[in-house]
Amino acid sequence: MKRASCWVTGAAGFIGSHLVDRLLARGHRVVGVDNLVLGRRSNLMQAMQNPHFSFGALDVNDYEASLRFLREQTTAAPIQTVWHLAANSDIQAGGRDPDVDLRLTFLTTYQVLRLMQTLGIPHLVFASTSAIYGAHDVALKEDTGPLFPVSNYGAMKLASEAIISAALERFLQRAWICRFPNVVGSRATHGAIYDFLQKLRANPAELEVLGDGTQEKPYLHVSELLDAMLFLFDHSQDRLNFYNIAPEAGATTVRAIAEAVVRAAAPGARIRYTGGPRGWIGDVPRFRYCTEKLKNLGWSPQLSSDEAVERAIRENLQPVSR
Ligand SMILES: NC(=O)c1ccc[n+]([C@@H]2O[C@H](COP(=O)([O-])OP(=O)(O)OC[C@H]3O[C@@H](n4cnc5c(N)ncnc54)[C@H](O)[C@@H]3O)[C@@H](O)[C@H]2O)c1
């Protein structure tokens, strides 16, 4: 069987490593790249056993090194699709220093597109985010606007979407822009569940929570995110395909996550809220997604936002000793 080759950027990260496993299970040859700034080799333990996987510890922004590596790895079967997930996922770090999202969130997209043009790769799947919308009072639809992000991260993801659109006019044949909500599950490298567990490991008596706990967002389990992305890739065949991906049933408050993490990891720990309606500068404290477009195409998740959170807490749990 001739295997289709694909390239995953951010392959050692939380979502990227799960995606690598799924693409290998589908019978693809997968080339993964990650600079290991946030990702971990251990996330790729399973994939490393597979002869159809190869990994480069590379910075995507190093155009020459990436080109060399990709050429070496794909002599037998040229790459058909890039799954571009490399980015800064620490939104707070990007708030403190705008350079972080310029380099990791925008320039990675710019360089990936340059590499795709040089290598003649026709298809791009891009990990975008609800943060491109900014703050709105309505459930976010794919055509909600105007688009004024409130974080550097959201701004650089929006700029990435824009440059992908322009590339479609020049050389790219097809693109899928997937706007993720908050994604949870095993191998997490960041996010509320991860942060709370880390804090409780350091101090099992008290959990500090940024904001007043009323922030409320939709959470999707990583397994369902990947189901949706693969479904979109298989079933949405426009030149530019752009979709929100989210659970159907509501959203979960930060307070509910904090209480569930404490119940599971350090029963009896005190929860201390730092106060104020948002966690940090650039945070959109509450949003809802309208997922009608994806549902009309034929895909819906099974888990509610609360169920995804509960499952992810179990998956990320290691005993917190007092
Ligand atoms: N997790 C979420 O809730 C969420 C929500 C919306 C969008 N996203 C997007 O999904 C994608 C994956 O996020 P994640 O949660 O798995 O985060 P992650 O930090 O675990 O994964 C991103 C990976 O990219 C790598 N990386 C960063 N800059 C790089 C560079 N210049 N060259 C090579 N590798 C580089 C990091 O080392 C990391 O492993 C990101 O694009 C993120 O913006 C995630």
PDBQT file of the ligand as one rigid body, heavy atoms in Angstrom, charges set to zero:
ROOT
HETATM    1  N1  LIG A 401      -5.203  23.508  23.883  1.00  0.00    +0.000 N 
HETATM    2  C1  LIG A 401      -6.138  24.367  23.595  1.00  0.00    +0.000 C 
HETATM    3  O1  LIG A 401      -7.067  24.561  24.393  1.00  0.00    +0.000 OA
HETATM    4  C2  LIG A 401      -6.127  25.130  22.287  1.00  0.00    +0.000 A 
HETATM    5  C3  LIG A 401      -7.183  26.006  22.005  1.00  0.00    +0.000 A 
HETATM    6  C4  LIG A 401      -7.184  26.708  20.800  1.00  0.00    +0.000 A 
HETATM    7  C5  LIG A 401      -6.149  26.525  19.896  1.00  0.00    +0.000 A 
HETATM    8  N2  LIG A 401      -5.133  25.692  20.198  1.00  0.00    +0.000 N 
HETATM    9  C6  LIG A 401      -4.038  25.549  19.224  1.00  0.00    +0.000 C 
HETATM   10  O2  LIG A 401      -3.748  24.179  19.030  1.00  0.00    +0.000 OA
HETATM   11  C7  LIG A 401      -2.374  24.003  18.742  1.00  0.00    +0.000 C 
HETATM   12  C8  LIG A 401      -1.778  22.976  19.684  1.00  0.00    +0.000 C 
HETATM   13  O3  LIG A 401      -1.908  23.456  21.014  1.00  0.00    +0.000 OA
HETATM   14  P1  LIG A 401      -1.577  22.581  22.291  1.00  0.00    +0.000 P 
HETATM   15  O4  LIG A 401      -2.612  22.869  23.282  1.00  0.00    +0.000 OA
HETATM   16  O5  LIG A 401      -1.288  21.199  21.905  1.00  0.00    +0.000 OA
HETATM   17  O6  LIG A 401      -0.254  23.337  22.794  1.00  0.00    +0.000 OA
HETATM   18  P2  LIG A 401       1.215  22.772  22.992  1.00  0.00    +0.000 P 
HETATM   19  O7  LIG A 401       2.031  23.898  23.523  1.00  0.00    +0.000 OA
HETATM   20  O8  LIG A 401       1.176  21.527  23.788  1.00  0.00    +0.000 OA
HETATM   21  O9  LIG A 401       1.662  22.452  21.498  1.00  0.00    +0.000 OA
HETATM   22  C9  LIG A 401       2.289  23.381  20.635  1.00  0.00    +0.000 C 
HETATM   23  C10 LIG A 401       3.627  22.787  20.252  1.00  0.00    +0.000 C 
HETATM   24  O10 LIG A 401       4.278  23.632  19.297  1.00  0.00    +0.000 OA
HETATM   25  C11 LIG A 401       5.661  23.587  19.581  1.00  0.00    +0.000 C 
HETATM   26  N3  LIG A 401       6.279  24.773  18.969  1.00  0.00    +0.000 N 
HETATM   27  C12 LIG A 401       6.078  26.076  19.314  1.00  0.00    +0.000 A 
HETATM   28  N4  LIG A 401       6.822  26.877  18.512  1.00  0.00    +0.000 NA
HETATM   29  C13 LIG A 401       7.481  26.065  17.655  1.00  0.00    +0.000 A 
HETATM   30  C14 LIG A 401       8.411  26.300  16.605  1.00  0.00    +0.000 A 
HETATM   31  N5  LIG A 401       8.807  27.537  16.291  1.00  0.00    +0.000 N 
HETATM   32  N6  LIG A 401       8.883  25.234  15.912  1.00  0.00    +0.000 NA
HETATM   33  C15 LIG A 401       8.495  23.975  16.240  1.00  0.00    +0.000 A 
HETATM   34  N7  LIG A 401       7.632  23.696  17.238  1.00  0.00    +0.000 NA
HETATM   35  C16 LIG A 401       7.132  24.733  17.935  1.00  0.00    +0.000 A 
HETATM   36  C17 LIG A 401       5.755  23.554  21.092  1.00  0.00    +0.000 C 
HETATM   37  O11 LIG A 401       6.975  23.055  21.579  1.00  0.00    +0.000 OA
HETATM   38  C18 LIG A 401       4.571  22.650  21.441  1.00  0.00    +0.000 C 
HETATM   39  O12 LIG A 401       4.975  21.300  21.537  1.00  0.00    +0.000 OA
HETATM   40  C19 LIG A 401      -1.728  25.394  18.889  1.00  0.00    +0.000 C 
HETATM   41  O13 LIG A 401      -1.638  25.971  17.610  1.00  0.00    +0.000 OA
HETATM   42  C20 LIG A 401      -2.731  26.148  19.718  1.00  0.00    +0.000 C 
HETATM   43  O14 LIG A 401      -2.672  27.533  19.479  1.00  0.00    +0.000 OA
HETATM   44  C21 LIG A 401      -5.074  24.995  21.373  1.00  0.00    +0.000 A 
ENDROOT
TORSDOF 0
